[in-house]
Amino acid sequence: MGKILKSYIHVIVALLIGVICILFIPAVNGLTEVGVRVLAVFFPVLYLWLTVGTDWPCWLSLMLLVFTGVMTPTEVFAQSYGNSLIITVIGMMAFSKVLVDTGVIDTIVKWFATRELVRNHPYRFIIIISIVEGLASIVMNISALILIFIAFISALCEEIGYKKGDPFYTALMIGLFWIANAFNAASPLGHSLPLILMSTASAAGQEVTIAQWLAVGIPIAILVSVAAVLIICLIWRPEASKFMNYDLDAHRKEIKPFTAEGKITLVLLIALILYWVLPSVFPNMLPEGAKALYDSWGSNMPVIIGVALLCIIHVKGKLVTTFKQATSTTSITTITFIGCVIVLGNAISSTDTGISARLANVLNPLTSSMSLFAYITLLSLFFIILTNFISNTVCMMLYFNLAVPVFVAAGLPTAALTVIICFIASFASLVPSSSTFAPFFFDGGHITIKNTWKWNVVMIAVTRALVSFVAYPIMV
């Protein structure tokens, strides 16, 4: 069957799903007529995301939501392209691009990779690389970071005699994948999935601040990263004798000192992070007048100022960056997708649709006979399996709408649960369709399903156990 014919068939199927929703989903048990129409947009869009892509379906869905009556055109566009989250995404992706362009990331990676403690110790090398990746992933655009590490690991392995498919090469790459997934959920600093869920939670009246997210997400990511390293170094133990060929001294000579441009970028980024985090951690640190100014600025004003400064400051007669260069990796497709997910999440959470009320009414009888812990544990198991085959975002949205109404009905806080939901949805590495990062690894042949499925299953099981039996009881 031709590709064009398949695309037409997928569009027809999506239309049929919408029609079925309109004809056969009754507006009862809390669900309103508006809610039925929203579902008639939501389910076809989910189908198209899985079969066609996320570009034009997102674009089209913005218009279709207007016809449901849940929002006006002004509200749809204000909550998508006009959402303040878009500024944060653009700003943090710009900072990531400049950190790469100024050589900061390259210097940091090579400095850590040439410490004396890794000499002739391949598993220590894995631990160090994992630590560096985790630290950088807190603030870096994950896609850019993955490409940097893939290039570094590929070149290093080729030099010491390992090729694609060798266990040591595979272990380094799958470890990189696991830790990228963990820290992608751990930090909302420029990472789209946490930012999307923060906006969705806010629309549902369950606000989560950046400081709250980091306080929950970073410990979980560290816990899972430690498990990943232990699985590789203590259980898997890939053959690594050729690591003795790693010329640490030669690589140490390649390390370049931070440039003035790199130092300026780092200082501005650290100042931005402190602005976001410190007042939440130490709420009484600011006098009343300064606190009022801080509250009025919100989270985006410093991002705008920081990126503008990067485009204003000159070093030896040359700009640190230009706005065009800093934002060259920020695509309209990404922004449209983020905006669409936010609007869909807001529409589903709206009291005008009654979707959350319907879910709560349906779930309450089912969950009344089991503990909340058992219910969330079962959901975690289901979604950590599902997210390894379909879109992380789809899983995250479904999980949120199944779990949070039950928590709200029980009168329990939802901030930590929201982070855990994002974490479960983000941890996907089993097949090429499992996440947006997967093609970087699978398409380049750096890993294959055949040589990673066993260890992926082990890691997924361990992650599920850690989240359900360690993170959830402590943090929720």
C-alpha positions as a Markdown table, in Angstrom:
| # | Residue | x | y | z |
|---|---|---|---|---|
| 1 | Met | 0.0 | 0.0 | 0.0 |
| 2 | Gly | 1.4 | 3.4 | -1.0 |
| 3 | Lys | 2.4 | 6.0 | 1.5 |
| 4 | Ile | -0.1 | 8.5 | 0.1 |
| 5 | Leu | -3.0 | 6.0 | 0.3 |
| 6 | Lys | -2.1 | 5.2 | 3.9 |
| 7 | Ser | -2.2 | 8.8 | 4.9 |
| 8 | Tyr | -5.6 | 9.2 | 3.3 |
| 9 | Ile | -6.8 | 6.1 | 5.1 |
| 10 | His | -5.5 | 7.5 | 8.5 |
| 11 | Val | -7.4 | 10.7 | 7.9 |
| 12 | Ile | -10.6 | 8.9 | 7.1 |
| 13 | Val | -10.2 | 6.7 | 10.2 |
| 14 | Ala | -9.7 | 9.9 | 12.3 |
| 15 | Leu | -12.9 | 11.4 | 10.9 |
| 16 | Leu | -14.8 | 8.2 | 11.7 |
| 17 | Ile | -13.5 | 8.2 | 15.3 |
| 18 | Gly | -14.8 | 11.8 | 15.6 |
| 19 | Val | -18.2 | 10.8 | 14.2 |
| 20 | Ile | -18.4 | 7.8 | 16.5 |
| 21 | Cys | -17.7 | 10.1 | 19.5 |
| 22 | Ile | -20.4 | 12.5 | 18.5 |
| 23 | Leu | -23.0 | 9.7 | 17.9 |
| 24 | Phe | -22.3 | 7.2 | 20.6 |
| 25 | Ile | -20.8 | 9.1 | 23.6 |
| 26 | Pro | -23.8 | 10.3 | 25.7 |
| 27 | Ala | -23.6 | 13.6 | 27.6 |
| 28 | Val | -24.4 | 12.0 | 30.9 |
| 29 | Asn | -22.9 | 11.4 | 34.3 |
| 30 | Gly | -21.2 | 14.8 | 34.4 |
| 31 | Leu | -20.1 | 15.0 | 30.8 |
| 32 | Thr | -21.6 | 17.9 | 28.8 |
| 33 | Glu | -22.4 | 18.3 | 25.1 |
| 34 | Val | -19.4 | 20.5 | 24.9 |
| 35 | Gly | -17.3 | 17.7 | 26.4 |
| 36 | Val | -18.6 | 15.3 | 23.8 |
| 37 | Arg | -17.5 | 17.6 | 21.0 |
| 38 | Val | -14.1 | 18.1 | 22.7 |
| 39 | Leu | -13.6 | 14.3 | 22.9 |
| 40 | Ala | -14.6 | 14.2 | 19.2 |
| 41 | Val | -11.5 | 16.3 | 18.5 |
| 42 | Phe | -9.2 | 14.8 | 21.2 |
| 43 | Phe | -9.4 | 11.2 | 20.2 |
| 44 | Pro | -8.9 | 11.7 | 16.4 |
| 45 | Val | -5.9 | 14.0 | 17.1 |
| 46 | Leu | -4.4 | 11.2 | 19.4 |
| 47 | Tyr | -4.9 | 8.8 | 16.5 |
| 48 | Leu | -3.2 | 11.1 | 14.0 |
| 49 | Trp | -0.3 | 11.8 | 16.3 |
| 50 | Leu | 0.3 | 8.0 | 16.4 |
| 51 | Thr | -0.1 | 7.4 | 12.7 |
| 52 | Val | 0.6 | 10.5 | 10.7 |
| 53 | Gly | 2.6 | 13.0 | 12.8 |
| 54 | Thr | 2.3 | 15.9 | 15.2 |
| 55 | Asp | 2.6 | 18.8 | 12.8 |
| 56 | Trp | -0.6 | 19.5 | 10.7 |
| 57 | Pro | -2.9 | 17.6 | 13.1 |
| 58 | Cys | -1.9 | 20.0 | 15.9 |
| 59 | Trp | -2.4 | 23.0 | 13.6 |
| 60 | Leu | -5.9 | 21.7 | 12.5 |
| 61 | Ser | -7.0 | 20.8 | 16.0 |
| 62 | Leu | -6.6 | 24.4 | 17.2 |
| 63 | Met | -9.3 | 25.4 | 14.7 |
| 64 | Leu | -11.5 | 22.4 | 15.5 |
| 65 | Leu | -11.5 | 23.3 | 19.2 |
| 66 | Val | -13.1 | 26.6 | 18.4 |
| 67 | Phe | -16.1 | 24.7 | 16.8 |
| 68 | Thr | -16.6 | 22.7 | 20.0 |
| 69 | Gly | -17.6 | 25.9 | 21.8 |
| 70 | Val | -15.2 | 25.2 | 24.7 |
| 71 | Met | -13.1 | 28.3 | 23.8 |
| 72 | Thr | -13.3 | 31.3 | 21.6 |
| 73 | Pro | -10.7 | 31.8 | 18.8 |
| 74 | Thr | -8.9 | 34.4 | 20.9 |
| 75 | Glu | -8.7 | 32.0 | 23.9 |
| 76 | Val | -7.4 | 29.2 | 21.7 |
| 77 | Phe | -4.6 | 31.2 | 20.2 |
| 78 | Ala | -3.8 | 32.9 | 23.6 |
| 79 | Gln | -3.4 | 29.6 | 25.3 |
| 80 | Ser | -1.3 | 28.1 | 22.4 |
| 81 | Tyr | 1.1 | 30.4 | 20.7 |
| 82 | Gly | 0.4 | 33.2 | 23.2 |
| 83 | Asn | 1.1 | 30.9 | 26.2 |
| 84 | Ser | 3.9 | 32.1 | 28.4 |
| 85 | Leu | 5.4 | 28.6 | 28.3 |
| 86 | Ile | 6.4 | 29.2 | 24.7 |
| 87 | Ile | 8.7 | 32.0 | 25.8 |
| 88 | Thr | 10.4 | 29.7 | 28.3 |
| 89 | Val | 10.9 | 26.9 | 25.7 |
| 90 | Ile | 12.4 | 29.3 | 23.2 |
| 91 | Gly | 14.6 | 31.0 | 25.8 |
| 92 | Met | 16.0 | 27.7 | 27.3 |
| 93 | Met | 16.5 | 26.2 | 23.8 |
| 94 | Ala | 18.4 | 29.4 | 22.9 |
| 95 | Phe | 20.6 | 29.0 | 26.0 |
| 96 | Ser | 21.3 | 25.4 | 25.2 |
| 97 | Lys | 22.3 | 26.3 | 21.6 |
| 98 | Val | 24.7 | 29.0 | 22.8 |
| 99 | Leu | 26.2 | 26.6 | 25.4 |
| 100 | Val | 27.0 | 24.2 | 22.6 |
| 101 | Asp | 28.2 | 26.9 | 20.2 |
| 102 | Thr | 30.6 | 28.5 | 22.7 |
| 103 | Gly | 32.1 | 25.0 | 23.5 |
| 104 | Val | 31.0 | 25.0 | 27.1 |
| 105 | Ile | 29.4 | 21.5 | 26.9 |
| 106 | Asp | 32.3 | 20.0 | 24.9 |
| 107 | Thr | 34.8 | 21.3 | 27.5 |
| 108 | Ile | 32.8 | 20.0 | 30.5 |
| 109 | Val | 32.3 | 16.5 | 28.9 |
| 110 | Lys | 36.0 | 16.1 | 28.0 |
| 111 | Trp | 37.2 | 17.5 | 31.3 |
| 112 | Phe | 35.2 | 14.9 | 33.3 |
| 113 | Ala | 36.0 | 12.1 | 30.9 |
| 114 | Thr | 39.7 | 12.6 | 31.4 |
| 115 | Arg | 39.9 | 12.5 | 35.2 |
| 116 | Glu | 42.6 | 10.2 | 36.5 |
| 117 | Leu | 40.2 | 8.0 | 38.3 |
| 118 | Val | 38.8 | 6.6 | 35.0 |
| 119 | Arg | 42.3 | 5.5 | 33.8 |
| 120 | Asn | 42.0 | 1.8 | 32.9 |
| 121 | His | 38.6 | 1.6 | 34.7 |
| 122 | Pro | 35.8 | 1.3 | 32.1 |
| 123 | Tyr | 33.0 | 1.1 | 34.6 |
| 124 | Arg | 34.2 | 4.2 | 36.4 |
| 125 | Phe | 34.2 | 5.9 | 33.0 |
| 126 | Ile | 30.5 | 4.9 | 32.6 |
| 127 | Ile | 29.7 | 6.3 | 36.0 |
| 128 | Ile | 31.4 | 9.6 | 35.2 |
| 129 | Ile | 29.8 | 10.0 | 31.8 |
| 130 | Ser | 26.4 | 9.3 | 33.5 |
| 131 | Ile | 27.0 | 11.9 | 36.1 |
| 132 | Val | 28.0 | 14.6 | 33.5 |
| 133 | Glu | 25.0 | 13.8 | 31.4 |
| 134 | Gly | 22.6 | 14.0 | 34.3 |
| 135 | Leu | 24.0 | 17.3 | 35.5 |
| 136 | Ala | 23.9 | 18.8 | 32.0 |
| 137 | Ser | 20.4 | 17.4 | 31.3 |
| 138 | Ile | 18.9 | 19.5 | 34.1 |
| 139 | Val | 19.2 | 22.7 | 32.1 |
| 140 | Met | 20.2 | 21.6 | 28.5 |
| 141 | Asn | 17.9 | 20.8 | 25.6 |
| 142 | Ile | 17.9 | 17.0 | 25.7 |
| 143 | Ser | 18.0 | 16.4 | 22.0 |
| 144 | Ala | 21.1 | 18.7 | 21.6 |
| 145 | Leu | 22.8 | 17.0 | 24.5 |
| 146 | Ile | 22.1 | 13.5 | 23.2 |
| 147 | Leu | 23.6 | 14.4 | 19.9 |
| 148 | Ile | 26.8 | 15.7 | 21.6 |
| 149 | Phe | 27.2 | 12.6 | 23.7 |
| 150 | Ile | 26.5 | 10.2 | 20.8 |
| 151 | Ala | 29.2 | 11.9 | 18.8 |
| 152 | Phe | 31.6 | 11.8 | 21.7 |
| 153 | Ile | 30.9 | 8.2 | 22.5 |
| 154 | Ser | 31.0 | 7.1 | 18.9 |
| 155 | Ala | 34.4 | 8.7 | 18.3 |
| 156 | Leu | 35.9 | 7.4 | 21.5 |
| 157 | Cys | 34.7 | 3.8 | 20.9 |
| 158 | Glu | 36.0 | 3.8 | 17.4 |
| 159 | Glu | 39.4 | 5.0 | 18.7 |
| 160 | Ile | 39.7 | 2.3 | 21.3 |
| 161 | Gly | 38.4 | -0.5 | 19.0 |
| 162 | Tyr | 34.7 | -0.9 | 19.7 |
| 163 | Lys | 32.1 | -0.7 | 17.0 |
| 164 | Lys | 28.3 | -0.5 | 16.8 |
| 165 | Gly | 26.8 | -3.7 | 18.2 |
| 166 | Asp | 29.6 | -4.5 | 20.6 |
| 167 | Pro | 28.3 | -4.8 | 24.2 |
| 168 | Phe | 30.4 | -1.9 | 25.6 |
| 169 | Tyr | 29.3 | 0.4 | 22.9 |
| 170 | Thr | 25.7 | -0.6 | 23.3 |
| 171 | Ala | 25.9 | -0.2 | 27.1 |
| 172 | Leu | 27.2 | 3.3 | 26.8 |
| 173 | Met | 24.4 | 4.3 | 24.3 |
| 174 | Ile | 21.5 | 2.7 | 26.2 |
| 175 | Gly | 22.8 | 4.2 | 29.4 |
| 176 | Leu | 22.8 | 7.6 | 27.8 |
| 177 | Phe | 19.2 | 6.9 | 26.6 |
| 178 | Trp | 18.0 | 5.9 | 30.1 |
| 179 | Ile | 19.5 | 8.9 | 31.8 |
| 180 | Ala | 18.2 | 11.3 | 29.2 |
| 181 | Asn | 14.7 | 10.0 | 29.7 |
| 182 | Ala | 15.0 | 10.3 | 33.5 |
| 183 | Phe | 16.3 | 13.9 | 33.5 |
| 184 | Asn | 13.9 | 15.0 | 30.7 |
| 185 | Ala | 11.2 | 14.5 | 33.3 |
| 186 | Ala | 13.2 | 15.7 | 36.3 |
| 187 | Ser | 13.5 | 19.3 | 35.2 |
| 188 | Pro | 11.1 | 21.8 | 33.6 |
| 189 | Leu | 14.0 | 24.1 | 32.7 |
| 190 | Gly | 13.5 | 24.1 | 28.9 |
| 191 | His | 12.1 | 20.5 | 28.7 |
| 192 | Ser | 8.8 | 20.4 | 26.9 |
| 193 | Leu | 7.0 | 17.5 | 28.7 |
| 194 | Pro | 7.3 | 18.9 | 32.2 |
| 195 | Leu | 6.4 | 22.3 | 31.0 |
| 196 | Ile | 3.3 | 21.0 | 29.2 |
| 197 | Leu | 2.2 | 19.1 | 32.3 |
| 198 | Met | 2.8 | 22.1 | 34.5 |
| 199 | Ser | 0.5 | 24.1 | 32.3 |
| 200 | Thr | -2.1 | 21.3 | 32.2 |
| 201 | Ala | -2.0 | 21.0 | 36.0 |
| 202 | Ser | -2.3 | 24.8 | 36.3 |
| 203 | Ala | -5.4 | 24.8 | 34.1 |
| 204 | Ala | -6.9 | 22.1 | 36.3 |
| 205 | Gly | -6.3 | 24.2 | 39.4 |
| 206 | Gln | -3.3 | 22.1 | 40.6 |
| 207 | Glu | -0.4 | 24.5 | 40.4 |
| 208 | Val | 3.2 | 23.1 | 40.4 |
| 209 | Thr | 6.1 | 25.5 | 40.7 |
| 210 | Ile | 9.5 | 25.0 | 39.1 |
| 211 | Ala | 11.0 | 24.6 | 42.6 |
| 212 | Gln | 8.4 | 22.0 | 43.6 |
| 213 | Trp | 9.1 | 20.1 | 40.4 |
| 214 | Leu | 12.8 | 20.1 | 40.8 |
| 215 | Ala | 12.4 | 19.0 | 44.5 |
| 216 | Val | 10.6 | 15.9 | 43.4 |
| 217 | Gly | 12.0 | 15.3 | 39.9 |
| 218 | Ile | 15.7 | 15.5 | 40.6 |
| 219 | Pro | 15.7 | 12.9 | 43.5 |
| 220 | Ile | 13.7 | 10.4 | 41.3 |
| 221 | Ala | 16.0 | 11.0 | 38.4 |
| 222 | Ile | 19.1 | 10.4 | 40.6 |
| 223 | Leu | 17.5 | 7.2 | 42.0 |
| 224 | Val | 16.7 | 5.8 | 38.5 |
| 225 | Ser | 20.2 | 6.9 | 37.2 |
| 226 | Val | 21.9 | 5.0 | 40.0 |
| 227 | Ala | 19.8 | 2.0 | 39.2 |
| 228 | Ala | 20.8 | 2.3 | 35.5 |
| 229 | Val | 24.5 | 2.4 | 36.3 |
| 230 | Leu | 24.3 | -0.5 | 38.7 |
| 231 | Ile | 22.4 | -2.6 | 36.1 |
| 232 | Ile | 25.2 | -1.9 | 33.5 |
| 233 | Cys | 28.2 | -2.2 | 35.8 |
| 234 | Leu | 27.2 | -4.9 | 38.2 |
| 235 | Ile | 24.7 | -7.1 | 36.4 |
| 236 | Trp | 25.3 | -6.7 | 32.7 |
| 237 | Arg | 29.1 | -6.1 | 32.9 |
| 238 | Pro | 29.7 | -5.7 | 29.2 |
| 239 | Glu | 33.2 | -6.8 | 28.0 |
| 240 | Ala | 35.4 | -3.8 | 28.2 |
| 241 | Ser | 39.1 | -4.9 | 27.9 |
| 242 | Lys | 39.8 | -2.6 | 24.9 |
| 243 | Phe | 39.1 | 0.4 | 27.2 |
| 244 | Met | 42.8 | 0.0 | 28.1 |
| 245 | Asn | 43.5 | 1.6 | 24.6 |
| 246 | Tyr | 41.8 | 4.9 | 25.8 |
| 247 | Asp | 44.6 | 7.5 | 25.6 |
| 248 | Leu | 43.5 | 9.6 | 28.5 |
| 249 | Asp | 46.6 | 11.9 | 28.4 |
| 250 | Ala | 46.1 | 12.7 | 24.7 |
| 251 | His | 42.5 | 13.6 | 25.2 |
| 252 | Arg | 43.3 | 15.7 | 28.2 |
| 253 | Lys | 45.4 | 17.9 | 25.9 |
| 254 | Glu | 42.4 | 18.5 | 23.7 |
| 255 | Ile | 40.4 | 20.2 | 26.4 |
| 256 | Lys | 39.9 | 23.9 | 25.7 |
| 257 | Pro | 39.4 | 26.4 | 28.5 |
| 258 | Phe | 36.1 | 28.2 | 28.7 |
| 259 | Thr | 35.9 | 31.1 | 26.3 |
| 260 | Ala | 34.7 | 34.5 | 27.5 |
| 261 | Glu | 31.5 | 34.0 | 25.6 |
| 262 | Gly | 31.0 | 30.6 | 27.4 |
| 263 | Lys | 31.6 | 32.2 | 30.8 |
| 264 | Ile | 29.0 | 34.9 | 30.1 |
| 265 | Thr | 26.4 | 32.4 | 29.0 |
| 266 | Leu | 27.0 | 30.2 | 32.1 |
| 267 | Val | 26.7 | 33.2 | 34.4 |
| 268 | Leu | 23.5 | 34.4 | 32.9 |
| 269 | Leu | 22.0 | 30.8 | 32.9 |
| 270 | Ile | 22.9 | 30.3 | 36.6 |
| 271 | Ala | 21.4 | 33.7 | 37.5 |
| 272 | Leu | 18.2 | 32.7 | 35.7 |
| 273 | Ile | 18.0 | 29.4 | 37.5 |
| 274 | Leu | 18.6 | 31.1 | 40.9 |
| 275 | Tyr | 15.8 | 33.6 | 40.0 |
| 276 | Trp | 13.4 | 30.7 | 39.4 |
| 277 | Val | 14.4 | 28.5 | 42.4 |
| 278 | Leu | 15.6 | 30.6 | 45.4 |
| 279 | Pro | 12.5 | 32.6 | 46.2 |
| 280 | Ser | 10.4 | 29.3 | 46.3 |
| 281 | Val | 13.0 | 27.6 | 48.4 |
| 282 | Phe | 13.5 | 30.6 | 50.7 |
| 283 | Pro | 10.1 | 32.5 | 50.5 |
| 284 | Asn | 11.1 | 35.1 | 53.1 |
| 285 | Met | 14.5 | 36.0 | 51.5 |
| 286 | Leu | 13.1 | 39.1 | 49.7 |
| 287 | Pro | 11.7 | 42.2 | 51.3 |
| 288 | Glu | 8.0 | 42.9 | 50.5 |
| 289 | Gly | 8.7 | 45.5 | 47.8 |
| 290 | Ala | 11.1 | 43.2 | 46.0 |
| 291 | Lys | 8.8 | 40.3 | 46.4 |
| 292 | Ala | 5.9 | 42.2 | 44.8 |
| 293 | Leu | 8.2 | 43.1 | 41.8 |
| 294 | Tyr | 9.3 | 39.4 | 41.6 |
| 295 | Asp | 5.7 | 38.2 | 41.5 |
| 296 | Ser | 4.8 | 40.7 | 38.9 |
| 297 | Trp | 7.6 | 39.7 | 36.6 |
| 298 | Gly | 6.7 | 36.0 | 36.5 |
| 299 | Ser | 9.1 | 33.4 | 35.1 |
| 300 | Asn | 9.5 | 34.8 | 31.5 |
| 301 | Met | 10.9 | 38.3 | 32.0 |
| 302 | Pro | 14.4 | 37.0 | 33.1 |
| 303 | Val | 14.4 | 34.6 | 30.2 |
| 304 | Ile | 13.8 | 37.4 | 27.7 |
| 305 | Ile | 16.4 | 39.6 | 29.4 |
| 306 | Gly | 19.0 | 36.8 | 29.5 |
| 307 | Val | 18.6 | 36.0 | 25.8 |
| 308 | Ala | 18.6 | 39.7 | 24.9 |
| 309 | Leu | 21.9 | 40.2 | 26.8 |
| 310 | Leu | 23.5 | 37.3 | 24.9 |
| 311 | Cys | 22.6 | 39.1 | 21.7 |
| 312 | Ile | 23.9 | 42.5 | 23.0 |
| 313 | Ile | 27.1 | 41.7 | 24.8 |
| 314 | His | 30.3 | 41.9 | 22.6 |
| 315 | Val | 33.5 | 40.1 | 23.3 |
| 316 | Lys | 36.5 | 41.4 | 21.3 |
| 317 | Gly | 34.2 | 43.1 | 18.9 |
| 318 | Lys | 32.0 | 40.1 | 18.3 |
| 319 | Leu | 28.6 | 39.3 | 19.7 |
| 320 | Val | 28.2 | 36.3 | 22.0 |
| 321 | Thr | 25.4 | 35.2 | 19.7 |
| 322 | Thr | 22.7 | 36.5 | 17.4 |
| 323 | Phe | 19.0 | 35.9 | 18.0 |
| 324 | Lys | 18.8 | 34.1 | 14.7 |
| 325 | Gln | 21.7 | 31.8 | 15.6 |
| 326 | Ala | 20.5 | 31.1 | 19.1 |
| 327 | Thr | 17.0 | 30.2 | 18.0 |
| 328 | Ser | 18.0 | 28.3 | 14.9 |
| 329 | Thr | 17.1 | 24.9 | 16.5 |
| 330 | Thr | 13.7 | 26.1 | 17.7 |
| 331 | Ser | 11.2 | 24.8 | 15.1 |
| 332 | Ile | 7.7 | 26.1 | 14.6 |
| 333 | Thr | 6.6 | 22.4 | 14.6 |
| 334 | Thr | 7.8 | 22.0 | 18.2 |
| 335 | Ile | 6.1 | 25.2 | 19.3 |
| 336 | Thr | 2.8 | 24.2 | 17.6 |
| 337 | Phe | 2.9 | 20.8 | 19.2 |
| 338 | Ile | 3.5 | 22.2 | 22.7 |
| 339 | Gly | 0.8 | 24.9 | 22.1 |
| 340 | Cys | -1.7 | 22.3 | 20.9 |
| 341 | Val | -1.1 | 19.9 | 23.8 |
| 342 | Ile | -1.6 | 22.8 | 26.3 |
| 343 | Val | -4.9 | 23.9 | 24.7 |
| 344 | Leu | -6.2 | 20.3 | 24.5 |
| 345 | Gly | -5.2 | 19.8 | 28.2 |
| 346 | Asn | -7.0 | 23.0 | 29.2 |
| 347 | Ala | -10.1 | 22.0 | 27.2 |
| 348 | Ile | -10.2 | 18.5 | 28.8 |
| 349 | Ser | -9.7 | 20.0 | 32.3 |
| 350 | Ser | -12.4 | 22.7 | 31.8 |
| 351 | Thr | -15.5 | 22.4 | 33.9 |
| 352 | Asp | -17.5 | 23.3 | 30.8 |
| 353 | Thr | -16.7 | 19.9 | 29.3 |
| 354 | Gly | -17.3 | 17.8 | 32.4 |
| 355 | Ile | -14.7 | 15.3 | 31.2 |
| 356 | Ser | -12.9 | 15.2 | 34.6 |
| 357 | Ala | -16.2 | 14.9 | 36.4 |
| 358 | Arg | -17.2 | 12.0 | 34.2 |
| 359 | Leu | -13.9 | 10.3 | 34.8 |
| 360 | Ala | -14.2 | 10.7 | 38.5 |
| 361 | Asn | -17.7 | 9.4 | 38.5 |
| 362 | Val | -16.7 | 6.4 | 36.5 |
| 363 | Leu | -13.5 | 5.7 | 38.4 |
| 364 | Asn | -14.8 | 6.2 | 42.0 |
| 365 | Pro | -16.8 | 2.9 | 42.0 |
| 366 | Leu | -13.9 | 1.1 | 40.6 |
| 367 | Thr | -11.3 | 2.5 | 43.0 |
| 368 | Ser | -13.5 | 2.5 | 46.1 |
| 369 | Ser | -12.6 | -1.2 | 46.7 |
| 370 | Met | -8.8 | -0.6 | 46.4 |
| 371 | Ser | -6.4 | 1.6 | 48.1 |
| 372 | Leu | -5.1 | 4.7 | 46.4 |
| 373 | Phe | -1.6 | 3.3 | 46.4 |
| 374 | Ala | -2.8 | 0.1 | 44.6 |
| 375 | Tyr | -4.7 | 2.2 | 42.0 |
| 376 | Ile | -1.7 | 4.4 | 41.2 |
| 377 | Thr | 0.6 | 1.4 | 41.2 |
| 378 | Leu | -1.6 | -0.3 | 38.6 |
| 379 | Leu | -1.8 | 2.8 | 36.5 |
| 380 | Ser | 2.0 | 3.2 | 36.7 |
| 381 | Leu | 2.5 | -0.4 | 35.5 |
| 382 | Phe | 0.1 | 0.1 | 32.6 |
| 383 | Phe | 1.5 | 3.4 | 31.4 |
| 384 | Ile | 5.2 | 2.6 | 31.8 |
| 385 | Ile | 4.5 | -0.3 | 29.4 |
| 386 | Leu | 2.2 | 1.7 | 27.1 |
| 387 | Thr | 4.6 | 4.7 | 26.8 |
| 388 | Asn | 7.3 | 2.4 | 25.4 |
| 389 | Phe | 5.2 | 1.9 | 22.3 |
| 390 | Ile | 3.3 | 5.1 | 21.7 |
| 391 | Ser | 3.7 | 8.9 | 22.2 |
| 392 | Asn | 5.0 | 10.0 | 25.7 |
| 393 | Thr | 2.7 | 13.0 | 25.5 |
| 394 | Val | -0.4 | 10.9 | 24.8 |
| 395 | Cys | 0.4 | 8.7 | 27.7 |
| 396 | Met | 1.1 | 11.6 | 30.0 |
| 397 | Met | -2.2 | 13.3 | 29.2 |
| 398 | Leu | -4.2 | 10.1 | 29.7 |
| 399 | Tyr | -2.4 | 9.2 | 32.9 |
| 400 | Phe | -2.9 | 12.7 | 34.3 |
| 401 | Asn | -6.6 | 12.7 | 33.5 |
| 402 | Leu | -7.1 | 9.2 | 35.1 |
| 403 | Ala | -5.0 | 9.8 | 38.3 |
| 404 | Val | -5.4 | 13.4 | 39.3 |
| 405 | Pro | -9.3 | 13.5 | 39.6 |
| 406 | Val | -9.1 | 10.6 | 42.0 |
| 407 | Phe | -6.5 | 12.4 | 44.1 |
| 408 | Val | -8.5 | 15.6 | 44.1 |
| 409 | Ala | -11.6 | 13.8 | 45.1 |
| 410 | Ala | -9.7 | 12.2 | 48.0 |
| 411 | Gly | -8.5 | 15.7 | 49.1 |
| 412 | Leu | -4.8 | 14.9 | 48.6 |
| 413 | Pro | -2.1 | 17.1 | 47.2 |
| 414 | Thr | -1.2 | 16.5 | 43.6 |
| 415 | Ala | 2.1 | 18.3 | 42.9 |
| 416 | Ala | 4.4 | 15.2 | 43.5 |
| 417 | Leu | 2.0 | 12.9 | 41.7 |
| 418 | Thr | 2.1 | 15.2 | 38.7 |
| 419 | Val | 5.9 | 14.9 | 38.5 |
| 420 | Ile | 5.7 | 11.2 | 38.9 |
| 421 | Ile | 3.2 | 11.0 | 36.0 |
| 422 | Cys | 5.6 | 12.9 | 33.8 |
| 423 | Phe | 8.4 | 10.6 | 34.9 |
| 424 | Ile | 6.5 | 7.4 | 34.0 |
| 425 | Ala | 5.5 | 8.8 | 30.7 |
| 426 | Ser | 9.0 | 10.0 | 29.8 |
| 427 | Phe | 10.8 | 6.7 | 30.6 |
| 428 | Ala | 10.6 | 5.0 | 27.2 |
| 429 | Ser | 13.4 | 3.3 | 25.3 |
| 430 | Leu | 12.1 | -0.1 | 24.1 |
| 431 | Val | 11.4 | 0.5 | 20.4 |
| 432 | Pro | 12.1 | 3.3 | 17.9 |
| 433 | Ser | 8.6 | 4.8 | 18.4 |
| 434 | Ser | 9.0 | 5.0 | 22.2 |
| 435 | Ser | 10.1 | 8.6 | 22.4 |
| 436 | Thr | 11.2 | 11.7 | 20.5 |
| 437 | Phe | 14.8 | 10.7 | 21.3 |
| 438 | Ala | 14.6 | 7.1 | 20.2 |
| 439 | Pro | 15.4 | 7.8 | 16.5 |
| 440 | Phe | 18.8 | 9.3 | 17.5 |
| 441 | Phe | 19.7 | 5.9 | 18.8 |
| 442 | Phe | 17.9 | 3.4 | 16.7 |
| 443 | Asp | 18.0 | 5.0 | 13.3 |
| 444 | Gly | 21.8 | 5.5 | 13.5 |
| 445 | Gly | 22.3 | 1.9 | 14.5 |
| 446 | His | 23.8 | 2.9 | 17.8 |
| 447 | Ile | 21.5 | 0.4 | 19.5 |
| 448 | Thr | 19.0 | -2.2 | 18.1 |
| 449 | Ile | 15.9 | -3.8 | 19.6 |
| 450 | Lys | 17.7 | -7.1 | 19.5 |
| 451 | Asn | 20.7 | -6.1 | 21.6 |
| 452 | Thr | 18.9 | -4.0 | 24.1 |
| 453 | Trp | 15.4 | -5.4 | 24.7 |
| 454 | Lys | 16.5 | -7.7 | 27.6 |
| 455 | Trp | 18.2 | -4.8 | 29.4 |
| 456 | Asn | 15.4 | -2.4 | 28.6 |
| 457 | Val | 12.9 | -4.7 | 30.1 |
| 458 | Val | 15.0 | -5.1 | 33.3 |
| 459 | Met | 15.4 | -1.3 | 33.5 |
| 460 | Ile | 11.7 | -0.6 | 32.9 |
| 461 | Ala | 10.8 | -3.1 | 35.6 |
| 462 | Val | 13.3 | -1.5 | 38.0 |
| 463 | Thr | 12.0 | 2.0 | 37.2 |
| 464 | Arg | 8.4 | 1.0 | 37.8 |
| 465 | Ala | 9.3 | -0.6 | 41.1 |
| 466 | Leu | 11.4 | 2.4 | 42.3 |
| 467 | Val | 8.6 | 4.9 | 41.4 |
| 468 | Ser | 5.8 | 2.8 | 42.8 |
| 469 | Phe | 7.4 | 1.5 | 46.0 |
| 470 | Val | 10.0 | 4.1 | 46.8 |
| 471 | Ala | 9.3 | 7.5 | 45.2 |
| 472 | Tyr | 5.5 | 7.4 | 45.5 |
| 473 | Pro | 5.2 | 6.5 | 49.2 |
| 474 | Ile | 7.8 | 9.0 | 50.2 |
| 475 | Met | 6.8 | 12.0 | 48.1 |
| 476 | Val | 3.0 | 11.8 | 47.7 |
